[in-house]
Structures are given as C-alpha cells and as structure tokens.
Amino acid sequence: MFNTVPDRRPERQAASVAFGGRGSQGSPASGWRALIAAALACASLVGCASATDVVATDKPGTYTVAASATGGRMAWARAHEHAMTEARDYCERRGMLTSVTTESVSGVQMLTEHGSSVNFECHPKF
C-alpha cells in the first residue's frame, strides 16, 4: 500500500542543479541561452587580423608589410592573406603588379598571435 522504495528524483535534480541545470523544471529559454553562449564562445575563437602600413626598405624598390592575427588554428593563414592583400593593394594603387621576394611567419601555436612579414617589389604591367 505504501511505497517503500525511496524516490531518486531529488538526487538527480540536485545533481542537475549542481551542474548549472534546472532538472526537468527548466524553461525552454534556458536551452536557448546555453546555445547562444556556446555560439559566442566559438565566435570568440575566430579572432581578427591587422596589418602595419607598407614601408620602404633600405633596398630601392622593395617594400615590407607585416600582419598579425589571433584565435584558432588557422590564424597564420589570416595573417598571411592580410599581408598579401596589403602588398597587392599597394602595388595596384600605383598601376603595378606585386612580386613577393620573402615572407617570414611567426607564432604557430594554437591560440597565440600569428604574424606574417612580407617583403615585396612592385613591377610594371606589360
């Protein structure tokens, strides 16, 4: 007639609350909040890239530009692409083509700042 088996529900609910949940009583909005928080955490790993101004080197007709990027495993690719774009834009504004002479890359560890330094020349279009 009486239930002699103890109810395990409070233990499960207590464990759920300990991990940040609300047990079976949670609202649908809390699921959306968790999803949005996870999306923001992933977006923060994407990072951004920045570049220096193009500077003439001591060798006539040779220029250099450096770019850096942070966040994620592919930050080096963003730094490289940003430096190459700056070099290409610099030469195109002068009606010329870009010729990269050297590139140095730094920071290959994940979640560190990655850098790319490009030395280049601008040559006339034929």
N, C-alpha and C positions, 0 to 999 in steps of 0.2 A: 504494500500500500504506500509506503514511504520510499523515496529514492535514497538509497544508501550509498550510491556512487557519487563522490564529490564532483561538483561541476568544475571543469577545467577552463571554462571560458574566461574567468577573471585573470588567470595566469597568462593566457595567450594575449589578452587585451593589454595586460601590464607590459608584456614583452614588446608588443607593437608600439605602445606609447613610449617605451624606453628608446626605441629606435626612431622616434620622430613621427610615428603614425598615430592614428586615432582609432585603431581597431576597425571593427565593422561599422562604427558610428561615423566615420569620416565623410565629409561632403565631397561631391564631385569637383568642387573648386580647388580642393587641396591637391588633387591629382594634376590639375592644370598648372597649379603653382609649381609643383615638382618638375613637370615637363618644361616649363618656361625657365626654371632655374638651371636645369640640365642644358638647355639650348644656349643660355647665356654663358655657361661655363665653357662649352665647346667654342662659342664665338670668340671668347677671350683668348683662346689659343691661336687664332688666326693671325693676329698681330698686324703690323703695318710696316711700311718701308719709307725711308727718307734718303735724300741724296744731298751732297755738297754741290756748290757751284762748280762749273767747269773752270779749271785753272791751267794757264800755260806753264809748261815745264821749262827747264833751262835749255832743252834741246829745241831749236826753232821748228815750228810747225807741229809740235807734239803737245798734246793736252792730257789732263788727267781729271777724273771724276771718281768720287767714292760714294757708295750707297750702303746702307745697313738696313736690316730687317730683324724682327724678333717674332718669337712664337712659332711653335710647331717644328716638325722635321724638315719642311721644305722652305725654311726662311732663307737659306742660301740661294735658292732659285729666285725668290722675290728680290733679293739684294742684287743678284746678277742681272736680272731683267731690268730693274730700275736704273742701274748704272749704264747698261747698254742703251736704254731708251734715252737717257740724258745725253749720251755721246752722239747718238743718231740725230736727235733733235738739234743739237748744237751745230752739227755739220749741215743739216738740211736747211737751217735758217740762213746759211751762207751759200746755199745752192751747190753744196758739195756732198760727196759720199764719205762714209766712215770706214776707216781701216784700223782695226784694233791691233796694237803691237804687243801689249802684255796685259795680263789680268792676274791679280792676286786675290785669294779668297781667305777669309779668316772665320773662326768660330763655327765649327762643325758639330758641336754638341747640341743635343735637343734642348729647347727652351732657353738658349742663350742668344746673345746678339750675334748675328752673322753679318759679315761685311764682304764687299767686293770693290776692289780698286782697279779701274781700267785706264790704261794709257792708250791713246789713240791719235790718229792723224786724220785730217780732212783732205781729200783729194778731189780734183775737179771731175765733173761728169763728162764722159765722152760720148 
